[in-house]
Amino acid sequence: MLAAVLVATSRLRVQDARAARRIEACRLADAMLDELWKKPEDFPRKGSGRVSGSRDWQWRASVVPSADANEMSGELVAVEFFQAANGRLTDGNQPAMRVELVLPTVRNREDDPNSQKSQKSQKNQTTRQGQASRAYVD
């Protein structure tokens, strides 16, 4: 009987810690998304970083292919939140929380291969590479 009570108590503590972690992730995600939502065109579509106001939480954003979002002239962006200990992700790199948002498509970003800004940057790089090659050959 004592063993059963100890096992149940242990499971309860693990479950309570996991719930507290998810609640913290929700609080931090809400604050971060509230700030980023003010300018949806500047919302990060790809990338990762540390959650401001916390030293042990990190976020990662990525674009998820979605025909439905494309029909609405938008992009489906997934933002995941991870708890890190000593700068390293924990819990097998499983996110404590994931939020998916449909954001307006932005066409002048460096990471969008179809944008004019990205094409201009690629053209400038090609020009610089050509100049460097000529300088090396001459």
N, C-alpha and C positions, 0 to 999 in steps of 0.2 A: 504494500500500500504506500509506503514511504517513497519507494522508487517511482511509482506512478505520479505522485504529487510533485516530486523533483523534476521529472521529465516534463510534466505539464507546465510547471513554473518556468522552466528553461525555454520552452516553446513560446510561452506568452511574452517573455522578455525579448526574444528575437523578433516576434511579430510587432511588439510595441516599438522597438528600435527602427524597424523597417517603416512603420507608419509615420514615426516622427521624422525620418529622413524624407519621406515623400511630402509631408506637410511643409518642411523647410524648402524643398525644391519648388513646390507650388508658390510659396511666398516670394522666393527669389525670382522665379520665372514671371510672376505677375508684375513685380516691380520693374524688371528688365524690359518686358514686352510693353508695359505701359509707357516707358520712356521712348522705346524705339518706334512705337506706333504713331508718335507725333509726326514723323516723316517717313511714310512707308517706302518712298523711293530710295531712302538711304538704309533701309533695313538690310542687314547682311544676308545674302543668298547662299554664300559659301563661306566657311571659315570656322574658327573656334577661338576661344579665349577664356579668360577668368571672369567670373561674374563679379561685377563691381559691388563692393560692400561685403564681400566674403572672401576669405583667403583659401577656402578649401572646396569651392564649387567652380566647375567649368561648364561651358556651353559649347555646342557644335551645331552649325547650321548647314543644311544641304538642300538642293532643289530636288524634288521628287517628280519624276515624269507623270504628267496627268493630262489626259485629253480633255477632261471636263474643265480643268483650270484654263487650259489653252483656249477653249471655246469662249471663255469669259474674258479673254485677253489678260490672263493672269498667270501666275506661277504658284505651284504648291511648294511651300518651303517648310521643312521639318526642322525644328529646333529641339535639341536634346540637352538635358541637364545631368551632369555627373558630379558625384562627390569625390573629391580627391584628397588623399592623405599624404602629406609631405610632397605635394606637387605631382603625385602619381595617382592615376585613376584606380579606384577600388571596385569591388563587387564584380570582377570579371569584365570590366568596361561596359557593363549594362547600365543604361540610363535610368536614373531615378524617376525621370519624367520626360515625356515627349509631347510637343505641341506642334500641330500642323496648321499652317495658315495659308490662305490664298491671298497673295499680294499682287498688285498691279505689275505688269511686265515693264521693266525699265530697259530701254534700248541703248543707253550710253554708259555701259559699265565695262570695265577692263576684262572681266571674266566672261562676257558674252561675246562669242566669236562672230555674231551677226551685227554687233553694234559698230557705228561709225567710229567711235572712240577707240575701240579695240583694233579695228582695221587700220586706222591711222597710226596707232602705236606699233602694229606689226610692220607697216610700211616704213616707219622711221627706223625700226630695228634692222630691217633688211637693207635700207640705205646705209646705215652705220656699218653694218657687216661688210657691204660692198666697198665702202671707203676704206675700211680696215684691211680688206683683202688687197685692194690696189696699193695701199701704202706698204704692205708687206712685200708685194711683188716688185714694186718700183724700187 
